[in-house]
């Protein structure tokens, strides 16, 4: 019995050819690390410096992590860092926690903590409990 070949990652040119539309859209899909994902996997929230538009990645990407598989989520986090993002926040409603990833570390925040980025947003701290209010 012959083994099935391992599929090669899709190139950007192949993605545009297969999913591209005349209006500049991609039919609800995106390409991350050669893998096609439904567009719903893009960040749920992003913090972008206006002096960096349009050529720089958002400073902070926020993902609601409960509905994705871990491998897909990790691929997106890695892709964000390769494009210049400084932090990725994954919100997990089921456990009422937020995991903040940076290029060098990660930390888990609970409802007793504050979500803060002092270098980016000095003086701004959002209570994690407020993010989960009403859930």
TIMIRO-870129 format. One record per residue (C-alpha): x, y, z; residue in one letter; residue number from 1. Coordinates in Angstrom, 1 decimal. Each point is the difference from the previous one (the first is absolute). Layout:
+--------+--------+--------+------+-----+
:     c1 :     c2 :     c3 : type : seq :
+--------+--------+--------+------+-----+
:      X :      Y :      Z :    a : NUM :
...
+--------+--------+--------+------+-----+
END
This chain:
+--------+--------+--------+------+-----+
:     c1 :     c2 :     c3 : type : seq :
+--------+--------+--------+------+-----+
:    0.0 :    0.0 :    0.0 :    x :   1 :
:    1.4 :    3.4 :   -1.0 :    x :   2 :
:    0.2 :    2.7 :    2.6 :    x :   3 :
:   -1.8 :    3.3 :   -0.6 :    x :   4 :
:    2.4 :    2.8 :   -0.8 :    x :   5 :
:    0.3 :    2.8 :    2.5 :    x :   6 :
:   -1.6 :    3.1 :   -1.4 :    x :   7 :
:    2.3 :    2.9 :   -0.6 :    x :   8 :
:   -0.9 :    3.4 :    1.5 :    x :   9 :
:   -1.9 :    2.2 :   -2.3 :    x :  10 :
:    1.9 :    2.9 :   -1.4 :    x :  11 :
:   -1.3 :    3.6 :   -0.1 :    x :  12 :
:   -0.3 :   -0.2 :   -3.8 :    x :  13 :
:   -2.0 :   -3.2 :    0.2 :    x :  14 :
:   -2.2 :    1.4 :    2.7 :    x :  15 :
:   -0.8 :    3.1 :   -2.1 :    x :  16 :
:   -0.7 :   -2.2 :   -3.1 :    x :  17 :
:   -2.3 :   -2.3 :    1.9 :    x :  18 :
:   -1.8 :    2.3 :    2.4 :    x :  19 :
:    0.5 :    3.4 :   -1.6 :    x :  20 :
:   -3.0 :    1.9 :   -1.3 :    x :  21 :
:   -0.2 :    3.0 :   -2.3 :    x :  22 :
:   -1.0 :    2.3 :    2.9 :    x :  23 :
:    3.3 :   -0.5 :    1.8 :    x :  24 :
:   -1.6 :   -2.4 :    2.6 :    x :  25 :
:    0.9 :   -3.6 :    0.6 :    x :  26 :
:   -3.4 :   -1.6 :    0.4 :    x :  27 :
:    0.1 :    0.0 :    3.8 :    x :  28 :
:    3.4 :   -1.7 :    0.3 :    x :  29 :
:    3.5 :    0.9 :    1.1 :    x :  30 :
:    3.4 :   -1.6 :   -0.4 :    x :  31 :
:    2.3 :   -0.5 :    3.1 :    x :  32 :
:    3.2 :   -2.0 :   -0.3 :    x :  33 :
:   -1.2 :   -1.6 :   -3.2 :    x :  34 :
:   -3.3 :   -1.2 :    1.5 :    x :  35 :
:   -3.3 :    1.3 :   -1.0 :    x :  36 :
:   -2.4 :    1.0 :    2.9 :    x :  37 :
:   -3.5 :    1.5 :    0.0 :    x :  38 :
:    0.2 :    3.8 :    0.3 :    x :  39 :
:   -1.6 :   -0.2 :    3.5 :    x :  40 :
:    3.4 :   -1.0 :    1.3 :    x :  41 :
:    1.3 :    3.6 :   -0.3 :    x :  42 :
:    0.5 :    2.0 :    3.2 :    x :  43 :
:   -3.2 :    0.9 :    1.8 :    x :  44 :
:    1.6 :    3.3 :    1.1 :    x :  45 :
:    3.3 :    1.8 :   -0.9 :    x :  46 :
:    1.8 :    3.0 :    1.4 :    x :  47 :
:    1.6 :    1.9 :   -2.8 :    x :  48 :
:    2.2 :    3.1 :    0.2 :    x :  49 :
:   -1.3 :    2.6 :   -2.4 :    x :  50 :
:    3.5 :    1.2 :   -0.9 :    x :  51 :
:    0.7 :   -3.5 :   -1.3 :    x :  52 :
:   -2.9 :   -0.5 :   -2.3 :    x :  53 :
:   -0.1 :   -1.6 :   -2.6 :    x :  54 :
:    3.3 :   -1.9 :    0.0 :    x :  55 :
:    0.5 :   -1.2 :    3.6 :    x :  56 :
:   -1.6 :   -2.9 :    1.8 :    x :  57 :
:   -2.3 :    0.9 :    3.0 :    x :  58 :
:    1.8 :    0.4 :    3.3 :    x :  59 :
:   -2.4 :   -2.3 :    1.8 :    x :  60 :
:   -2.2 :   -2.7 :   -1.5 :    x :  61 :
:   -3.0 :   -1.4 :    2.0 :    x :  62 :
:   -1.4 :   -3.4 :   -0.7 :    x :  63 :
:   -3.0 :   -1.7 :    1.7 :    x :  64 :
:    1.6 :   -3.4 :    0.4 :    x :  65 :
:   -2.8 :   -2.3 :    1.0 :    x :  66 :
:   -1.2 :   -1.0 :   -3.5 :    x :  67 :
:    3.3 :   -0.9 :   -1.7 :    x :  68 :
:    2.1 :   -3.0 :    0.1 :    x :  69 :
:    3.3 :    0.5 :    1.8 :    x :  70 :
:    2.2 :   -0.6 :   -3.0 :    x :  71 :
:   -1.8 :    2.5 :   -2.1 :    x :  72 :
:    0.1 :    2.6 :    2.8 :    x :  73 :
:    3.8 :   -0.6 :    0.5 :    x :  74 :
:    0.6 :    0.4 :   -3.8 :    x :  75 :
:   -1.8 :    3.3 :    0.0 :    x :  76 :
:    1.9 :    1.3 :    3.1 :    x :  77 :
:    3.3 :   -0.9 :   -1.6 :    x :  78 :
:   -1.0 :    1.7 :   -3.3 :    x :  79 :
:   -1.0 :    3.2 :    1.9 :    x :  80 :
:    3.5 :    0.1 :    1.6 :    x :  81 :
:    1.7 :   -0.5 :   -3.4 :    x :  82 :
:   -1.9 :    3.0 :   -1.4 :    x :  83 :
:    1.1 :    2.3 :    2.9 :    x :  84 :
:   -2.8 :   -0.2 :    2.6 :    x :  85 :
:    1.3 :    0.6 :    3.5 :    x :  86 :
:   -2.6 :   -1.9 :    2.0 :    x :  87 :
:   -2.9 :   -2.4 :   -0.5 :    x :  88 :
:   -2.8 :   -0.3 :    2.5 :    x :  89 :
:   -2.0 :   -3.3 :   -0.1 :    x :  90 :
:   -3.3 :    0.4 :    1.9 :    x :  91 :
:   -1.5 :   -3.3 :    1.4 :    x :  92 :
:   -3.6 :    0.6 :    1.1 :    x :  93 :
:   -0.4 :   -3.6 :    1.3 :    x :  94 :
:    2.7 :    0.5 :    2.6 :    x :  95 :
:   -0.4 :    3.8 :    0.3 :    x :  96 :
:    3.7 :    0.5 :   -0.6 :    x :  97 :
:    2.2 :    1.9 :   -2.5 :    x :  98 :
:    3.4 :   -1.2 :   -1.1 :    x :  99 :
:    2.3 :    2.7 :   -1.2 :    x : 100 :
:    2.8 :   -1.1 :   -2.3 :    x : 101 :
:    3.0 :    2.1 :   -0.9 :    x : 102 :
:    3.1 :   -1.1 :   -2.0 :    x : 103 :
:    1.8 :   -1.0 :    3.2 :    x : 104 :
:   -2.6 :   -1.1 :    2.5 :    x : 105 :
:   -3.7 :   -0.6 :    0.8 :    x : 106 :
:   -2.1 :    0.7 :    3.0 :    x : 107 :
:   -3.4 :   -1.1 :    1.1 :    x : 108 :
:   -2.4 :    2.7 :    1.4 :    x : 109 :
:   -2.9 :   -0.8 :    2.2 :    x : 110 :
:   -3.0 :    2.1 :    1.0 :    x : 111 :
:    2.1 :    1.5 :    2.8 :    x : 112 :
:    2.5 :    1.5 :   -2.5 :    x : 113 :
:    0.1 :    2.9 :   -2.4 :    x : 114 :
:    0.7 :   -0.2 :   -3.7 :    x : 115 :
:    2.7 :    2.7 :   -0.5 :    x : 116 :
:    2.6 :    1.0 :   -2.7 :    x : 117 :
:    1.8 :    2.9 :    1.7 :    x : 118 :
:    2.4 :    0.7 :   -2.8 :    x : 119 :
:   -2.8 :    0.1 :   -2.6 :    x : 120 :
:   -2.9 :    1.4 :    2.1 :    x : 121 :
:    1.4 :    1.7 :    3.1 :    x : 122 :
:   -2.4 :    0.3 :    2.8 :    x : 123 :
:   -2.6 :   -2.3 :   -1.5 :    x : 124 :
:   -0.9 :   -3.2 :    1.9 :    x : 125 :
:   -3.1 :   -2.0 :   -0.7 :    x : 126 :
:   -1.2 :   -2.3 :    2.8 :    x : 127 :
:   -0.2 :   -3.5 :   -1.3 :    x : 128 :
:   -3.2 :   -0.4 :    1.9 :    x : 129 :
:   -1.5 :    2.8 :   -2.1 :    x : 130 :
:    0.8 :   -1.9 :   -3.2 :    x : 131 :
:   -2.0 :   -3.0 :    1.2 :    x : 132 :
:   -2.9 :    2.1 :    1.5 :    x : 133 :
:   -3.3 :   -1.3 :   -1.2 :    x : 134 :
:    1.4 :   -3.4 :   -1.2 :    x : 135 :
+--------+--------+--------+------+-----+
END
